[in-house]
Amino acid sequence: MKGRRLEQAGGQVLIRKGSSQPTNRLVHLLEQYVDGQISTDRHRSASEYVRELNRADEKRKAEEQLEAKLLEGLSGAERERTPADWSTIRKDGPGQGSSAKAGACCRRSTSARQDGAT
């Protein structure tokens, strides 16, 4: 945030220009906000609240990455999977090996369904 100004609605400078250090006012506002969140009895401490925020952020990022990979796979060429493909996937895991490249998947072959392969 170097070189930026973060201002409160009242026009107070919360981060000084040319500095990445928050002003005492920003620290005070953050403390008040976190204390308010703790007082809802959902969190026992500021540390617990921050950990929950971190977990939620990590979950959101993982969901975004999953969605991007799903969209990438959906935009790829569709082809039938063979029993050999499914054996390789089971052995190497999803996303490994030449048969599981992004966009190389979509439908199970009829013979794989009849063999009971999943």
C-alpha positions in Angstrom: 0.0 0.0 0.0 3.0 2.2 -0.2 2.3 5.6 -1.7 -1.5 5.3 -1.2 -3.9 6.9 1.2 -6.6 5.0 2.9 -9.2 7.4 4.2 -12.1 7.0 6.5 -15.5 8.4 5.4 -14.8 11.6 7.5 -11.6 12.3 5.4 -9.1 11.2 8.1 -5.9 9.8 6.7 -5.6 6.2 8.0 -2.4 5.3 6.1 0.1 8.1 5.5 1.3 8.7 1.9 4.6 7.0 1.2 4.2 4.6 4.2 2.9 1.1 4.6 2.4 1.7 8.3 -1.1 2.3 9.5 -1.8 5.3 11.7 -2.9 5.0 15.3 -6.4 5.9 14.1 -6.6 2.8 11.7 -5.3 0.5 14.5 -7.9 1.9 16.8 -10.7 1.4 14.3 -9.6 -2.1 13.6 -9.5 -2.9 17.3 -13.0 -1.5 17.7 -14.3 -3.5 14.9 -12.7 -6.8 16.1 -13.9 -6.1 19.7 -17.4 -5.7 18.2 -17.2 -9.0 16.5 -16.0 -10.7 19.7 -18.9 -9.2 21.7 -21.4 -11.1 19.5 -20.4 -14.2 21.5 -19.5 -16.0 18.3 -15.8 -15.6 19.0 -13.9 -15.8 22.3 -10.9 -13.7 21.3 -9.4 -11.5 18.6 -7.0 -14.3 17.7 -9.9 -16.7 17.2 -11.7 -14.1 15.0 -8.6 -13.5 12.9 -8.1 -17.3 12.5 -11.7 -17.7 11.3 -11.2 -14.8 8.8 -8.1 -16.5 7.5 -9.8 -19.9 7.2 -12.7 -18.3 5.3 -10.3 -16.5 3.0 -8.4 -19.7 2.3 -11.7 -21.5 1.6 -12.8 -18.8 -0.8 -9.5 -18.9 -2.7 -9.7 -22.7 -2.9 -13.2 -22.5 -4.3 -12.1 -19.9 -6.9 -9.2 -22.2 -8.0 -11.6 -25.1 -8.2 -14.1 -23.2 -10.3 -11.3 -22.0 -12.6 -10.1 -25.6 -13.1 -13.7 -26.8 -13.7 -14.3 -24.1 -16.3 -10.9 -24.9 -17.9 -12.0 -28.6 -18.1 -15.4 -27.7 -19.5 -13.9 -25.6 -22.2 -11.6 -28.4 -23.4 -12.3 -31.0 -26.0 -14.7 -33.8 -25.0 -13.7 -37.4 -25.4 -14.7 -40.8 -24.2 -12.8 -42.3 -21.3 -11.5 -45.9 -21.8 -11.1 -48.5 -19.0 -7.3 -47.9 -19.3 -7.9 -44.2 -18.7 -9.8 -45.0 -15.4 -7.1 -47.4 -14.3 -4.4 -44.8 -14.8 -6.5 -42.2 -12.9 -7.0 -44.6 -10.0 -3.2 -45.4 -10.0 -1.8 -41.9 -10.5 -4.6 -39.8 -9.1 -6.7 -37.1 -10.8 -4.7 -34.6 -12.7 -1.7 -36.9 -13.1 -0.5 -38.7 -16.2 -1.2 -38.0 -19.9 -4.8 -39.2 -19.9 -5.9 -36.7 -17.2 -4.7 -33.4 -18.7 -7.1 -30.5 -18.4 -9.8 -30.6 -21.0 -9.1 -34.3 -21.7 -12.1 -35.5 -19.7 -15.8 -35.5 -19.8 -17.7 -38.7 -20.4 -17.1 -42.2 -19.2 -17.2 -44.7 -22.0 -20.0 -47.2 -22.1 -17.7 -50.1 -21.7 -16.3 -48.6 -18.5 -19.8 -48.3 -17.1 -20.5 -51.9 -17.9 -17.3 -53.1 -16.3 -18.3 -51.2 -13.1 -15.4 -48.9 -13.2 -15.8 -45.5 -11.5 
